Amino acid sequence: MGGPTLACASLDSADALIASRCRPPNNPHSDRPIAMNHFRHFRAQILERLSHIDALQDSAFERVVVELPRDAKHGDLACNAAMVLAKAAGLKPRDLAETIKTHIATIPGIAAVEIAGPGFLNLRLGSDFWLSQIQRILEQGTDFGSSDLAGGEKLNVEYVSANPTGPLHLAHARGAVIGDVMARLSEKVGYDVTREYYINDAGGQVDILARSAYLRYREAFGETITIPEGLYPGDYLVAVGQGLKQRDGDKWLTADEADWLPAVRDYALARMLELIKADLKVMGIEQHFTSEAALVAANKVGQAIDALSALGLMYRGVLEPPKGQKPEDWEPREQLLFRSSDFGDDVDRPIQKSDGSWTYFANDIAYHYDKYQRGFAKMINVFGVDHAGYIKRLRASVKAMTEGTGDLTVLTCNLVKLYRDGELVKMSKRSGNFITLGDVLEEIGSNVLRFVILTRRSDMPLDIDYARVLEASKDNPVWAINYAYARINSVFRKAEEMFPGQDLGAAGLMNTAIERLTSEEELAVMNLLSQWPQTLETAAFNAEPHRVAFYLQELASAFNALWSAGHGDVTLRFLQDSDLELSVARLALLRATSNIILSGFDVMGVVPQEVM
């Protein structure tokens, strides 16, 4: 049996990740199923059989891999055991493969073992295994693939965290989707996830916001204003000025800036956060909001720096100027420095400015120290690509302040460009100088935007063409996957008419004659369905959310090939009015496919269309 090859990490790397970053999958306090990752299942069975071969008693089995064969025609699984163990056993790989073959051929679920080339083992799985997989999917529904591998460990996923000085733009949308899907994936594999938005409300940008909003406040009283360079010109602040007028009347018109600035700043910040939260809500995203200003006011920065000082990681010193970038007015100055180079950073980093105030980095240290104190030893941050140079120092600070127990993963999101009729879209009336998330959501909706973002790795540039992402075409993955789901629904509606009184729910499809599904297209779909648990694990533990979209595209392609096969050969059509047994077996396969598509959509935050 064979099927399409899904590009994913081999099992040994997934196992290593799970072993090093997760608790073992036996949490006694969880009633969640342990996913049937058949790669890991058969690897464990094979290793157990290898332990009984005398020639391999002293062998280390870590290098043994069970994975998809390079060519699907060679079988369902491939194992390299003979190739990696032969030398230590003093045998030729093919001779050892013959011995291994006799030991593993009786493993339940394996129908045949074939030796290829110098000693690779190709495994073909039997109908009893495929039936068990279909039954699991029918029984567990969209929970198939979910597990407790992470053992309930607390995980903080921080994403978006845009400066609260205006509406979210298209680049923020990418970070929002990547972060939200990472949170959903992490929950699927057993993490206790907190979604977080860090409000950068302690810097000079919020004073710029206040001054910009104040001009709109004066405008609301009929004054003609000019927005000077350096302030925010967007029309979104018009409503802020009008709202401030309605709330406070003319009390700030003649007031000194020192008096009106705090009040206007607080009001404008609150209104900006309302805009941000409204756009995120349309995308189905809700987060815990943490204020930088509140952390500073609570002396969290001083506490974090004191903690690093107690570990001997702070000192006063003079940094060298940046290589090849020494400014003419540069002078060596003694500063308070963090020993970040001891933890993988390029240089030690300044913590305090010349006026005694904390650097931006010091505030970030405090924020991550606060996360750690809240119980998050494991953290994921989603940054724009323009912050990529900041990653080393931040990871160094987490490693230092947690004395090596903390784990920070940072995903970067590259640039996004939007096209209409082949022309680059650059401006927005609402913002004045960028495309807002609200603009995009109005035109293409959250479903399409989420899916398109996940069709590329987050660190790769992304071009979005309005026309292409909305077209009803098999070349548009957003449409093609939902169309496969809608087609399955249409088959079940027809089946209810053809077989009245037949139970076509999960229970009625459970004990089906799966051995009658023998076409290449049917076997390809079954093979892909069984890969879903590993896809979830690989995407979650490698922090690669795009793998879900890639998998769904491949599954939809395999299903559509199966659908098309029935046009050329009537015996391959899903419903055979003279053969209820075969029809029910095919309906079981379709229901399982539907469940996996729904599960994938749920991870992606996409709401499916039942009919298209």
Secondary structure, DSSP 8 states (H G I E B T S, - for coil): ----------HHHHHHHHHHHS--S--TT--------HHHHHHHHHHHHHTT-GGGTT---TT--EE--SSGGG-SEEE-HHHHHHHHHTS-HHHHHHHHHHHHTTSTTEEEEEEETTTEEEEEE-HHHHHHHHHHHHHHGGGTT---TTTT-EEEEE-----TTS--BHHHHHHHHHHHHHHHHHHHTT-EEEEEEEE--SSHHHHHHHHHHHHHHHHTTT------TTS---GGGHHHHHHHHHHHTTTTTTS-HHHHHHHHHHHHHHHHHHHHHHHHHHTT---EEEEHHHHHHTTHHHHHHHHHHHTT-EEEEE----TT---TT----EEEEE-GGGGT-SS-EE-B-TTS-B-HHHHHHHHHHHHHHTT-SEEEEEEEGGGGGGHHHHHHHHHHHTTT--EEEEEEE--EEEEETTEEE---TTTSSS-BHHHHHHHHHHHHHHHHHTTS-TTS-EEEEHHHHHS-STTSHHHHHHHHHHHHHHHHHHHHHHSTT---SHHHHSS--GGG--SHHHHHHHHHHHTHHHHHHHHHHTT-THHHHHHHHHHHHHHHHHHHHHHH-GGGSS--TT-HHHHHHHHHHHHHHHHHHHHHHHHHT----S--
